[in-house]
Amino acid sequence: MKNGIFLLCVAMVMGFGSMSQAAISKELTYSEDTVWRCAVRFLRVDSGYKILEKDKETGYLLFEYAENGATYNGSFEVLKRVVNNHEVVRVQVNLHGQPKYMESLLFNKLEKKLKNEYGMAPAPKYVGPPTEDAGTEKDAKPDDGKAVDEDATEEDLRITEDDLNADQKYD
């Protein structure tokens, strides 16, 4: 009898452990405005969920997720971040009291909507490494992510036949 109660307790704990306690988060390269607008439309229009609260400035949406007569609270966070010198938008999805795969499902549907409406995700925007001289004229120059040697001469930049064949030497 004691073993049966113990196994029942273990099963209950394992069952509760499968419910989401931590949100999933992924990074996208669409603009923050694009992701925000798409998330609002996805939740309210496409999914019919009730949006309880939203604040674009701080990047959160609170909503009610209904399934099989039960209502669960959920949240989307949409935050612009810089990761490895590239601007990205981190989207975090949390559904309280639901299995983790449900959060992944919502995120995947949002990502599919973004692709359908805006095309493939653009390349991440390069913002460069942080500098101590922020605000100087050199920092104000637009950077397309390509390394440029400002002291290079035209001769330095010329590609020769030897340069083109260099890869073949090591085959």
Z-matrix of the N, CA and C atoms (Angstrom, degrees):
N
C 1 1.447
C 2 1.533 1 111.05
N 3 1.346 2 116.25 1 -43.84
C 4 1.464 3 119.64 2 179.54
C 5 1.527 4 110.68 3 -63.41
N 6 1.346 5 116.54 4 -37.36
C 7 1.469 6 119.55 5 178.63
C 8 1.526 7 110.63 6 -64.62
N 9 1.310 8 117.69 7 -37.16
C 10 1.464 9 121.83 8 178.83
C 11 1.519 10 111.60 9 -64.15
N 12 1.337 11 116.33 10 -42.63
C 13 1.469 12 120.59 11 178.77
C 14 1.526 13 109.91 12 -66.66
N 15 1.339 14 115.73 13 -42.15
C 16 1.460 15 120.01 14 178.31
C 17 1.531 16 110.75 15 -59.54
N 18 1.347 17 116.53 16 -47.20
C 19 1.467 18 120.21 17 179.56
C 20 1.519 19 111.36 18 -63.34
N 21 1.324 20 117.85 19 -37.50
C 22 1.464 21 121.32 20 177.49
C 23 1.529 22 110.16 21 -63.24
N 24 1.335 23 116.34 22 -43.16
C 25 1.477 24 120.06 23 178.33
C 26 1.521 25 111.41 24 -63.34
N 27 1.340 26 116.77 25 -43.67
C 28 1.464 27 120.77 26 178.35
C 29 1.525 28 110.07 27 -61.36
N 30 1.329 29 117.00 28 -43.52
C 31 1.466 30 120.90 29 179.88
C 32 1.521 31 110.92 30 -62.87
N 33 1.328 32 117.39 31 -39.16
C 34 1.467 33 120.28 32 179.57
C 35 1.527 34 110.69 33 -66.50
N 36 1.324 35 116.15 34 -44.06
C 37 1.473 36 119.96 35 179.51
C 38 1.520 37 109.95 36 -62.96
N 39 1.323 38 117.42 37 -43.34
C 40 1.468 39 120.30 38 179.54
C 41 1.519 40 110.12 39 -65.14
N 42 1.312 41 117.40 40 -37.24
C 43 1.466 42 120.95 41 178.36
C 44 1.512 43 111.49 42 -64.43
N 45 1.353 44 116.28 43 -43.46
C 46 1.458 45 119.42 44 178.12
C 47 1.524 46 110.80 45 -68.88
N 48 1.317 47 117.52 46 -30.75
C 49 1.452 48 121.58 47 -179.57
C 50 1.518 49 112.17 48 -65.48
N 51 1.346 50 116.61 49 -24.75
C 52 1.455 51 118.54 50 -179.97
C 53 1.519 52 112.41 51 -79.56
N 54 1.339 53 116.70 52 -13.16
C 55 1.453 54 119.51 53 176.92
C 56 1.523 55 108.69 54 -75.29
N 57 1.306 56 115.35 55 149.04
C 58 1.456 57 120.56 56 -174.17
C 59 1.523 58 111.55 57 -68.77
N 60 1.297 59 116.41 58 123.92
C 61 1.454 60 121.92 59 173.86
C 62 1.529 61 109.92 60 -111.66
N 63 1.294 62 117.02 61 -24.88
C 64 1.463 63 121.22 62 -179.86
C 65 1.519 64 108.31 63 -125.35
N 66 1.294 65 116.15 64 138.02
C 67 1.456 66 121.57 65 -178.31
C 68 1.519 67 110.95 66 -72.89
N 69 1.327 68 115.46 67 157.01
C 70 1.459 69 119.34 68 171.52
C 71 1.524 70 107.18 69 -90.27
N 72 1.299 71 116.44 70 151.11
C 73 1.460 72 119.37 71 174.69
C 74 1.520 73 108.59 72 -143.59
N 75 1.315 74 113.94 73 141.56
C 76 1.459 75 121.18 74 178.59
C 77 1.516 76 107.71 75 -140.80
N 78 1.320 77 114.68 76 160.37
C 79 1.459 78 119.86 77 -178.38
C 80 1.516 79 110.57 78 -109.42
N 81 1.321 80 115.23 79 137.79
C 82 1.462 81 123.09 80 179.41
C 83 1.522 82 108.57 81 -121.37
N 84 1.331 83 116.04 82 158.99
C 85 1.466 84 119.60 83 -179.96
C 86 1.530 85 112.67 84 -107.73
N 87 1.323 86 117.64 85 3.94
C 88 1.461 87 119.73 86 171.40
C 89 1.531 88 107.80 87 -67.64
N 90 1.336 89 117.54 88 162.90
C 91 1.463 90 119.93 89 179.18
C 92 1.527 91 110.00 90 -69.62
N 93 1.314 92 115.11 91 157.28
C 94 1.464 93 120.78 92 179.79
C 95 1.531 94 110.91 93 -60.01
N 96 1.336 95 117.46 94 -42.48
C 97 1.471 96 121.01 95 178.76
C 98 1.522 97 111.55 96 -61.86
N 99 1.323 98 116.56 97 -42.41
C 100 1.459 99 121.32 98 -179.66
C 101 1.526 100 110.55 99 -62.18
N 102 1.321 101 116.70 100 -47.13
C 103 1.470 102 120.85 101 -178.96
C 104 1.524 103 110.15 102 -64.94
N 105 1.323 104 117.38 103 -42.69
C 106 1.469 105 121.03 104 -179.29
C 107 1.529 106 110.75 105 -60.33
N 108 1.333 107 116.74 106 -52.63
C 109 1.468 108 120.25 107 -178.73
C 110 1.517 109 111.25 108 -59.70
N 111 1.312 110 116.05 109 -42.46
C 112 1.461 111 120.76 110 -178.78
C 113 1.535 112 110.48 111 -66.12
N 114 1.322 113 118.37 112 -39.54
C 115 1.466 114 121.80 113 179.39
C 116 1.528 115 111.14 114 -64.48
N 117 1.328 116 117.03 115 -42.01
C 118 1.467 117 120.53 116 178.60
C 119 1.520 118 110.08 117 -62.75
N 120 1.335 119 117.30 118 -47.53
C 121 1.475 120 120.61 119 179.38
C 122 1.521 121 111.39 120 -63.73
N 123 1.345 122 116.45 121 -40.89
C 124 1.454 123 120.58 122 -179.88
C 125 1.532 124 110.84 123 -60.21
N 126 1.329 125 116.65 124 -47.43
C 127 1.460 126 120.14 125 -177.61
C 128 1.522 127 112.02 126 -68.97
N 129 1.322 128 116.93 127 -49.32
C 130 1.470 129 120.42 128 -172.22
C 131 1.518 130 112.87 129 -82.40
N 132 1.320 131 117.66 130 -50.34
C 133 1.462 132 121.68 131 -172.85
C 134 1.531 133 111.55 132 -84.20
N 135 1.324 134 116.43 133 -54.78
C 136 1.467 135 119.73 134 -175.22
C 137 1.529 136 112.83 135 -71.31
N 138 1.330 137 116.60 136 -42.72
C 139 1.462 138 120.30 137 -174.38
C 140 1.524 139 113.19 138 -97.82
N 141 1.323 140 117.80 139 -17.98
C 142 1.458 141 121.61 140 178.94
C 143 1.520 142 114.17 141 72.96
N 144 1.336 143 117.64 142 20.71
C 145 1.454 144 120.75 143 179.85
C 146 1.524 145 109.33 144 -79.95
N 147 1.307 146 115.51 145 149.57
C 148 1.463 147 121.59 146 177.88
C 149 1.520 148 108.51 147 -83.18
N 150 1.329 149 116.74 148 121.37
C 151 1.463 150 121.03 149 176.21
C 152 1.519 151 107.37 150 -84.71
N 153 1.323 152 115.98 151 119.00
C 154 1.457 153 122.04 152 -176.66
C 155 1.519 154 111.93 153 -84.32
N 156 1.325 155 115.67 154 -38.49
C 157 1.458 156 120.83 155 -177.03
C 158 1.515 157 108.35 156 -160.21
N 159 1.322 158 116.15 157 145.86
C 160 1.460 159 119.80 158 175.85
C 161 1.521 160 109.02 159 -148.47
N 162 1.316 161 114.92 160 145.90
C 163 1.460 162 121.72 161 177.93
C 164 1.519 163 107.34 162 -146.90
N 165 1.314 164 115.69 163 101.05
C 166 1.459 165 120.39 164 -177.17
C 167 1.530 166 111.75 165 -63.94
N 168 1.324 167 116.29 166 -37.11
C 169 1.466 168 120.15 167 -177.14
C 170 1.528 169 111.90 168 -60.52
N 171 1.324 170 117.37 169 -41.90
C 172 1.464 171 120.15 170 178.16
C 173 1.522 172 111.81 171 -95.92
N 174 1.327 173 117.51 172 -5.88
C 175 1.454 174 122.07 173 169.32
C 176 1.511 175 117.22 174 79.83
N 177 1.333 176 118.37 175 38.27
C 178 1.462 177 117.21 176 177.36
C 179 1.520 178 112.37 177 -133.15
N 180 1.330 179 114.44 178 149.62
C 181 1.465 180 124.14 179 174.34
C 182 1.520 181 107.33 180 -128.62
N 183 1.312 182 117.81 181 126.96
C 184 1.455 183 121.72 182 174.43
C 185 1.524 184 107.10 183 -108.19
N 186 1.324 185 116.62 184 134.90
C 187 1.463 186 119.69 185 -177.15
C 188 1.513 187 111.00 186 -145.13
N 189 1.337 188 115.11 187 165.35
C 190 1.455 189 122.35 188 174.74
C 191 1.514 190 109.06 189 -104.05
N 192 1.307 191 115.07 190 129.94
C 193 1.453 192 123.14 191 179.46
C 194 1.519 193 106.87 192 -110.04
N 195 1.320 194 117.55 193 119.53
C 196 1.465 195 121.21 194 -178.37
C 197 1.523 196 109.70 195 -109.27
N 198 1.349 197 114.48 196 134.66
C 199 1.454 198 120.29 197 177.54
C 200 1.524 199 109.22 198 -150.79
N 201 1.324 200 116.17 199 128.65
C 202 1.471 201 122.28 200 178.49
C 203 1.524 202 112.72 201 51.20
N 204 1.315 203 116.98 202 42.94
C 205 1.456 204 121.38 203 177.18
C 206 1.516 205 115.16 204 80.64
N 207 1.306 206 118.61 205 -6.57
C 208 1.472 207 121.97 206 178.07
C 209 1.519 208 109.57 207 -102.94
N 210 1.311 209 116.06 208 148.71
C 211 1.460 210 121.45 209 179.03
C 212 1.522 211 109.46 210 -115.89
N 213 1.328 212 115.45 211 135.02
C 214 1.461 213 122.17 212 -179.38
C 215 1.522 214 108.39 213 -125.57
N 216 1.311 215 116.35 214 149.22
C 217 1.460 216 120.92 215 175.80
C 218 1.517 217 109.30 216 -88.36
N 219 1.320 218 115.06 217 141.16
C 220 1.451 219 120.53 218 177.94
C 221 1.509 220 110.53 219 -137.60
N 222 1.325 221 114.96 220 165.30
C 223 1.459 222 119.31 221 176.98
C 224 1.522 223 109.82 222 -146.86
N 225 1.317 224 114.14 223 147.96
C 226 1.458 225 123.50 224 170.40
C 227 1.517 226 105.37 225 -119.48
N 228 1.312 227 117.08 226 135.53
C 229 1.456 228 121.53 227 170.87
C 230 1.513 229 107.40 228 -118.40
N 231 1.309 230 116.41 229 133.47
C 232 1.463 231 122.97 230 -178.82
C 233 1.530 232 106.41 231 -126.89
N 234 1.332 233 115.80 232 106.45
C 235 1.461 234 120.77 233 -174.05
C 236 1.518 235 111.50 234 -131.27
N 237 1.329 236 115.72 235 131.36
C 238 1.460 237 120.68 236 175.42
C 239 1.524 238 108.40 237 -77.04
N 240 1.338 239 116.30 238 134.46
C 241 1.462 240 122.23 239 -178.75
C 242 1.520 241 109.58 240 -138.14
N 243 1.323 242 116.34 241 162.65
C 244 1.453 243 122.18 242 171.37
C 245 1.525 244 106.64 243 -114.85
N 246 1.330 245 115.37 244 119.68
C 247 1.457 246 121.85 245 -179.57
C 248 1.524 247 107.67 246 -126.94
N 249 1.321 248 116.56 247 123.42
C 250 1.473 249 121.71 248 -178.95
C 251 1.527 250 111.94 249 51.76
N 252 1.320 251 116.29 250 44.69
C 253 1.474 252 123.81 251 177.53
C 254 1.524 253 113.35 252 65.91
N 255 1.334 254 118.03 253 20.57
C 256 1.454 255 122.62 254 177.53
C 257 1.523 256 109.26 255 -127.19
N 258 1.333 257 115.20 256 139.59
C 259 1.457 258 120.60 257 179.01
C 260 1.525 259 109.59 258 -81.51
N 261 1.311 260 116.87 259 128.09
C 262 1.459 261 122.84 260 178.18
C 263 1.528 262 108.28 261 -136.03
N 264 1.326 263 115.63 262 169.25
C 265 1.449 264 121.53 263 175.46
C 266 1.522 265 107.06 264 -118.47
N 267 1.315 266 116.07 265 118.26
C 268 1.464 267 120.29 266 177.98
C 269 1.524 268 108.21 267 -88.59
N 270 1.330 269 114.89 268 126.40
C 271 1.460 270 121.40 269 176.56
C 272 1.517 271 106.74 270 -111.56
N 273 1.312 272 114.90 271 126.14
C 274 1.456 273 120.62 272 179.01
C 275 1.524 274 107.93 273 -119.20
N 276 1.327 275 116.35 274 131.85
C 277 1.459 276 122.43 275 -178.89
C 278 1.518 277 108.39 276 -120.03
N 279 1.328 278 115.27 277 133.77
C 280 1.457 279 120.08 278 178.55
C 281 1.522 280 108.82 279 -138.50
N 282 1.320 281 116.91 280 126.30
C 283 1.466 282 123.44 281 174.19
C 284 1.525 283 107.48 282 -120.47
N 285 1.301 284 116.64 283 108.83
C 286 1.464 285 120.97 284 -178.17
C 287 1.521 286 109.93 285 -69.80
N 288 1.338 287 115.57 286 131.10
C 289 1.452 288 120.62 287 176.04
C 290 1.516 289 114.81 288 79.64
N 291 1.309 290 117.96 289 11.74
C 292 1.456 291 122.40 290 179.34
C 293 1.525 292 109.61 291 -119.93
N 294 1.325 293 117.05 292 153.20
C 295 1.469 294 119.61 293 177.09
C 296 1.531 295 110.75 294 -63.17
N 297 1.313 296 115.60 295 153.54
C 298 1.468 297 122.20 296 -176.92
C 299 1.530 298 112.30 297 -57.82
N 300 1.338 299 117.12 298 -33.87
C 301 1.463 300 118.60 299 -178.43
C 302 1.526 301 111.80 300 -63.04
N 303 1.332 302 118.23 301 -24.72
C 304 1.465 303 120.34 302 178.27
C 305 1.532 304 110.35 303 -68.03
N 306 1.333 305 116.87 304 -36.44
C 307 1.463 306 120.22 305 176.07
C 308 1.524 307 110.04 306 -64.93
N 309 1.332 308 115.90 307 -43.16
C 310 1.470 309 120.14 308 177.81
C 311 1.519 310 110.51 309 -62.36
N 312 1.316 311 117.10 310 -39.60
C 313 1.459 312 121.39 311 179.21
C 314 1.527 313 110.84 312 -61.68
N 315 1.335 314 117.20 313 -45.80
C 316 1.469 315 120.34 314 177.94
C 317 1.523 316 111.13 315 -62.20
N 318 1.338 317 116.76 316 -44.48
C 319 1.458 318 119.02 317 179.36
C 320 1.523 319 110.76 318 -61.92
N 321 1.338 320 117.35 319 -44.49
C 322 1.468 321 120.70 320 -179.49
C 323 1.524 322 111.44 321 -61.50
N 324 1.324 323 117.46 322 -37.35
C 325 1.469 324 120.42 323 177.10
C 326 1.524 325 110.98 324 -66.76
N 327 1.334 326 116.72 325 -40.22
C 328 1.469 327 120.01 326 176.58
C 329 1.520 328 110.34 327 -62.80
N 330 1.321 329 116.80 328 -45.26
C 331 1.462 330 120.85 329 -179.40
C 332 1.531 331 110.80 330 -62.63
N 333 1.322 332 117.52 331 -39.82
C 334 1.467 333 121.61 332 177.59
C 335 1.529 334 110.64 333 -63.79
N 336 1.327 335 117.04 334 -40.48
C 337 1.466 336 121.19 335 177.52
C 338 1.527 337 110.50 336 -63.13
N 339 1.332 338 116.85 337 -43.12
C 340 1.462 339 120.34 338 177.68
C 341 1.531 340 110.62 339 -58.88
N 342 1.333 341 116.93 340 -45.82
C 343 1.466 342 120.97 341 -179.46
C 344 1.523 343 111.36 342 -64.86
N 345 1.333 344 116.80 343 -41.36
C 346 1.468 345 120.34 344 -179.60
C 347 1.522 346 112.02 345 -66.41
N 348 1.316 347 117.26 346 -38.21
C 349 1.463 348 120.86 347 -175.66
C 350 1.523 349 114.09 348 -89.80
N 351 1.345 350 117.27 349 -30.04
C 352 1.466 351 120.09 350 -173.67
C 353 1.522 352 114.19 351 -122.62
N 354 1.324 353 116.91 352 1.18
C 355 1.459 354 120.05 353 -179.49
C 356 1.519 355 111.45 354 83.46
N 357 1.311 356 114.80 355 -174.50
C 358 1.461 357 120.14 356 -179.41
C 359 1.527 358 109.97 357 -60.64
N 360 1.315 359 115.35 358 150.12
C 361 1.464 360 120.57 359 -179.75
C 362 1.528 361 109.61 360 -61.12
N 363 1.318 362 116.90 361 135.80
C 364 1.472 363 119.21 362 178.05
C 365 1.526 364 111.06 363 -71.03
N 366 1.296 365 115.36 364 164.14
C 367 1.467 366 120.01 365 174.71
C 368 1.523 367 107.76 366 -63.53
N 369 1.324 368 117.67 367 147.05
C 370 1.466 369 118.70 368 179.50
C 371 1.521 370 110.90 369 -64.27
N 372 1.313 371 115.60 370 142.19
C 373 1.466 372 121.51 371 -179.33
C 374 1.528 373 109.22 372 -77.32
N 375 1.322 374 116.42 373 125.28
C 376 1.458 375 122.28 374 178.93
C 377 1.523 376 109.10 375 -76.96
N 378 1.312 377 116.86 376 126.88
C 379 1.463 378 120.47 377 179.24
C 380 1.519 379 112.38 378 -113.30
N 381 1.306 380 117.10 379 -4.38
C 382 1.457 381 120.94 380 176.30
C 383 1.512 382 112.57 381 80.23
N 384 1.317 383 114.90 382 164.44
C 385 1.467 384 119.06 383 179.74
C 386 1.522 385 110.44 384 -73.46
N 387 1.317 386 116.90 385 152.92
C 388 1.467 387 119.11 386 176.05
C 389 1.521 388 109.58 387 -65.19
N 390 1.323 389 116.11 388 144.22
C 391 1.467 390 120.03 389 -179.56
C 392 1.518 391 109.83 390 -124.21
N 393 1.327 392 114.53 391 156.85
C 394 1.459 393 119.77 392 176.55
C 395 1.522 394 110.73 393 -78.68
N 396 1.337 395 116.77 394 -24.17
C 397 1.460 396 121.75 395 -176.84
C 398 1.520 397 111.12 396 -94.84
N 399 1.307 398 119.06 397 35.63
C 400 1.462 399 121.53 398 -177.17
C 401 1.522 400 109.70 399 -54.27
N 402 1.317 401 115.15 400 134.65
C 403 1.451 402 120.58 401 178.22
C 404 1.515 403 113.87 402 97.19
N 405 1.309 404 119.71 403 -3.65
C 406 1.455 405 120.43 404 178.33
C 407 1.517 406 109.42 405 -79.23
N 408 1.322 407 116.01 406 166.75
C 409 1.468 408 121.15 407 -178.77
C 410 1.524 409 110.96 408 -60.14
N 411 1.328 410 117.37 409 -39.17
C 412 1.459 411 120.45 410 -179.25
C 413 1.523 412 110.50 411 -61.94
N 414 1.348 413 117.19 412 -40.21
C 415 1.461 414 121.41 413 179.98
C 416 1.524 415 111.82 414 -70.32
N 417 1.319 416 117.68 415 -24.66
C 418 1.454 417 120.78 416 -176.60
C 419 1.519 418 112.85 417 -76.55
N 420 1.335 419 118.20 418 -13.47
C 421 1.463 420 120.91 419 -179.11
C 422 1.519 421 110.14 420 -67.11
N 423 1.345 422 117.50 421 138.77
C 424 1.459 423 118.44 422 175.83
C 425 1.521 424 109.62 423 -66.69
N 426 1.320 425 116.09 424 143.66
C 427 1.461 426 121.04 425 -178.54
C 428 1.510 427 108.24 426 -124.84
N 429 1.315 428 116.96 427 123.01
C 430 1.461 429 120.42 428 -179.97
C 431 1.516 430 112.00 429 -92.07
N 432 1.329 431 118.31 430 10.70
C 433 1.454 432 121.85 431 177.34
C 434 1.519 433 113.85 432 88.80
N 435 1.314 434 118.04 433 -1.58
C 436 1.461 435 121.29 434 -179.19
C 437 1.521 436 109.30 435 -95.54
N 438 1.310 437 116.21 436 138.44
C 439 1.457 438 120.88 437 177.83
C 440 1.525 439 109.04 438 -74.49
N 441 1.308 440 117.34 439 131.69
C 442 1.456 441 121.81 440 -179.66
C 443 1.524 442 108.25 441 -131.94
N 444 1.312 443 115.05 442 129.33
C 445 1.455 444 120.66 443 174.74
C 446 1.519 445 106.04 444 -94.33
N 447 1.333 446 117.12 445 106.91
C 448 1.460 447 120.89 446 -175.04
C 449 1.524 448 112.74 447 -66.37
N 450 1.343 449 117.74 448 -20.03
C 451 1.455 450 120.99 449 -179.48
C 452 1.525 451 112.33 450 -92.80
N 453 1.332 452 117.26 451 0.96
C 454 1.465 453 120.56 452 -177.22
C 455 1.530 454 110.13 453 -69.99
N 456 1.330 455 115.41 454 139.81
C 457 1.457 456 120.47 455 176.89
C 458 1.521 457 108.32 456 -93.50
N 459 1.319 458 115.66 457 170.87
C 460 1.464 459 120.21 458 177.76
C 461 1.530 460 110.33 459 -59.93
N 462 1.327 461 116.20 460 -36.78
C 463 1.465 462 121.28 461 178.13
C 464 1.537 463 110.81 462 -62.27
N 465 1.340 464 116.58 463 -40.58
C 466 1.463 465 120.94 464 179.62
C 467 1.534 466 111.69 465 -63.89
N 468 1.313 467 115.91 466 -32.10
C 469 1.460 468 120.16 467 -174.81
C 470 1.526 469 113.86 468 -89.31
N 471 1.319 470 117.42 469 -8.56
C 472 1.454 471 121.48 470 -178.08
C 473 1.526 472 109.70 471 -70.24
N 474 1.321 473 116.86 472 134.61
C 475 1.464 474 122.18 473 177.28
C 476 1.515 475 107.94 474 -93.80
N 477 1.316 476 116.36 475 128.58
C 478 1.460 477 121.20 476 -179.39
C 479 1.519 478 110.24 477 -104.19
N 480 1.321 479 115.33 478 169.59
C 481 1.466 480 120.73 479 176.95
C 482 1.523 481 110.54 480 -62.76
N 483 1.339 482 117.23 481 -34.61
C 484 1.466 483 120.78 482 177.24
C 485 1.534 484 110.87 483 -62.45
N 486 1.332 485 116.60 484 -37.97
C 487 1.459 486 120.13 485 178.11
C 488 1.527 487 110.70 486 -63.45
N 489 1.323 488 116.25 487 -41.73
C 490 1.452 489 120.76 488 -179.06
C 491 1.521 490 112.44 489 -68.15
N 492 1.312 491 117.15 490 -31.54
C 493 1.461 492 121.03 491 -178.59
C 494 1.515 493 112.97 492 -91.24
N 495 1.312 494 118.74 493 -2.96
C 496 1.462 495 122.51 494 -176.07
C 497 1.513 496 112.00 495 -58.38
N 498 1.323 497 118.62 496 -38.10
C 499 1.463 498 121.61 497 -179.62
C 500 1.511 499 112.20 498 -65.36
N 501 1.320 500 117.58 499 -30.98
C 502 1.452 501 121.33 500 -177.01
C 503 1.537 502 112.33 501 -71.58
N 504 1.330 503 117.93 502 -22.64
C 505 1.463 504 121.56 503 -178.80
C 506 1.513 505 111.99 504 -65.27
N 507 1.327 506 116.80 505 -26.62
C 508 1.455 507 120.32 506 -173.76
C 509 1.516 508 112.93 507 -103.67
N 510 1.313 509 118.89 508 8.58
C 511 1.478 510 121.31 509 179.78
C 512 1.504 511 112.05 510 -78.13
